[in-house]
Amino acid sequence: MQKEWSSFRITLVLYILVLILPLSFYYVYTSFKTIQNNTRIVHQTAWVGGAMESLAFATDKKGIDNTILQIDTTLKDIGQWTEKNDQSKLYIGFKSLSEDYTQINTCWNNYKDKISSQQAMQGKNNALRCWENTSYLAIIVEKMVYLKQKKMINMFYISLTIAMILILLTIYLVRIYIHKQMKKHAIHDHDSKLFNKKYFMSELKTTCSRSARHNYPLSILRVSIDDFDTYSARAKRNTLKVFGILMHSIVRDGDIPCRYDDNHFLILLPFTEEENALKLERRIEEVLNNDKWMTSQKMVFDYNTTEFDKKESAEAFILRTLA
């Protein structure tokens, strides 16, 4: 059950990451749409001032009406933007965004009333005043948009960095999980290529039961490497590799050699009495002493051979062997 829940959690994290990706793309899309809209407002605000000023010198009635209509439409768009961003902390003016816009809108409404040949001079004065107001607002909007876009870009990079870290972390966790599962279900020791303790204990219990039931002999040969904890990491790797190769070359097909712990190695010998097991012990001792080990450490081995007592448990059998 533990394995299943671990798999479920890993799968859940992967699904969450898969869902984060489209959300990230949507965030990028909305960010660019916002930047595009803000840039349009900057251009519109700058255009309105020039358009108002040009009306003071225009003579074509139809052109004047079209320009007025465009200015009204543009001011409406600017008004919606200022209403949405009125409480923004990025405002750098002296009043508020809504007040700046209201000032321009009031000026423009007065200016429209005076756009006639009879009030041309007053219209020019109004055009100048409205141009100054819109230029002031244009500068504020441009600065706000710049700061807003800079903040959005920074948020984008921060979000991208967090997403990358989460993805890399998940990949790392998945690799760790897979490695642990492989190690958990493996039957061989990674360094010596001998059987591991888990597999050995499973086989030992089964073999002891059969030995007691069918009354056939069973022995265990222990080989220990003295002072193995003083070896360097490289020396340990080399020693275990050579030791595993030698064990595989000596033992019979039916024997089960294993690395029981850090420096203890056990060989389960079914259908073998203690006398024959001792012969194998001497043979292994001879091979180990004559081998040229790939280490500067002085190799010292300790041996113990025990025969299974049909009345004892597998655990007691192991304890006698390790003693």
PyMOL commands that set and color helices and strands:
alter all, ss='L'
color gray80, all
select helices_A, chain A and resi 2-55+61-84+97-114+117-185+197-214+228-230+233-250+274-290+314-322
alter helices_A, ss='H'
color red, helices_A
select strands_A, chain A and resi 218-225+256-259+264-270+301-307
alter strands_A, ss='S'
color yellow, strands_A
deselect
rebuild
show_as cartoon
